[in-house]
Amino acid sequence: MQRDNGILISGDSMQNWSRPDEYFNWVAKWMMPRMGFISACNFGPGWLKMAKPDSSELMEKAMLNYDSLLPAHGSPIVENARKGFVLSAKRLQNRTKAIDNR
């Protein structure tokens, strides 16, 4: 992991679970994907619900200067983490716009 390109320690806000791991019980393996937790480069659904950031705040967080991410939940991202979270922030912005246009 190259420190020169920036390392972000994200806590609950930014997660990287591509699939349930061996520590998930069967209920969690079934429920967590349905709740939106199992996804690569994902803003934590629980954090989004509690913190209620607006889409510009998510993009600001995604655009910080980092290449690697150490999340509290999921696997570390050694490179290109920023790129993945910018795409995730854009998806959430588009989803918010679609809901606002209803």
C-alpha positions in Angstrom: 0.0 0.0 0.0 1.5 3.3 -1.1 1.2 6.0 1.5 2.2 8.7 -1.0 -1.1 8.4 -2.9 -3.1 8.8 0.3 -4.8 6.4 2.6 -8.2 7.0 4.0 -9.5 5.3 7.2 -13.2 5.6 6.8 -15.0 4.1 9.8 -18.6 3.2 9.1 -19.2 5.7 6.3 -17.4 3.9 3.5 -17.5 0.1 3.2 -16.1 -2.5 0.9 -17.9 -5.9 1.2 -18.0 -7.7 -2.1 -19.6 -10.8 -0.5 -20.4 -12.0 3.0 -17.3 -13.5 4.7 -16.8 -16.6 6.9 -17.7 -14.6 10.0 -21.3 -14.0 8.9 -23.9 -16.4 10.3 -26.6 -17.7 7.9 -29.1 -14.9 8.8 -26.6 -12.2 8.1 -25.5 -13.8 4.9 -29.2 -13.7 3.8 -30.2 -10.3 5.2 -27.1 -8.1 4.7 -27.3 -8.1 0.9 -31.0 -7.3 1.0 -30.3 -4.3 3.3 -27.7 -2.9 0.9 -24.6 -3.7 2.9 -22.9 -6.1 0.6 -21.4 -4.1 -2.2 -18.0 -2.9 -3.3 -17.1 0.7 -2.7 -20.3 1.3 -0.8 -21.4 4.2 1.4 -22.7 2.4 4.5 -26.5 2.2 4.5 -26.7 2.5 8.3 -24.4 5.5 8.3 -26.4 7.1 5.5 -29.6 6.6 7.5 -28.2 8.1 10.7 -25.9 10.9 9.3 -28.3 11.9 6.5 -25.6 13.6 4.3 -26.7 15.4 1.2 -25.4 14.3 -2.1 -22.8 17.1 -2.3 -21.3 16.0 1.0 -21.0 12.4 -0.3 -19.2 13.7 -3.3 -16.9 15.8 -1.2 -16.0 12.8 0.9 -15.5 10.6 -2.2 -13.2 13.3 -3.7 -10.8 13.5 -0.8 -7.1 12.8 -1.7 -6.6 9.1 -1.3 -6.0 6.0 -3.4 -6.2 3.3 -0.7 -9.1 2.8 1.8 -9.1 1.1 5.2 -12.8 0.6 6.0 -14.3 -0.5 9.3 -16.4 -3.0 7.4 -15.2 -5.1 4.5 -11.8 -5.5 2.8 -9.2 -2.9 2.4 -8.9 -1.3 -1.1 -5.2 -1.1 -2.0 -5.6 1.1 -5.0 -8.2 3.1 -7.0 -10.5 3.4 -4.0 -11.3 7.1 -4.8 -12.4 6.2 -8.3 -14.8 3.5 -6.9 -16.3 5.9 -4.3 -16.8 8.7 -6.8 -18.8 6.3 -8.9 -20.8 5.3 -5.8 -21.5 8.9 -4.9 -22.7 9.6 -8.5 -25.1 6.6 -8.3 -26.5 7.9 -5.0 -26.8 11.4 -6.5 -28.7 10.0 -9.5 -31.0 7.9 -7.2 -31.7 11.1 -5.1 -32.6 13.1 -8.3 -34.9 10.3 -9.5 -36.7 10.3 -6.2 -36.9 14.1 -6.1 -38.5 14.1 -9.6 -41.4 11.9 -8.6 
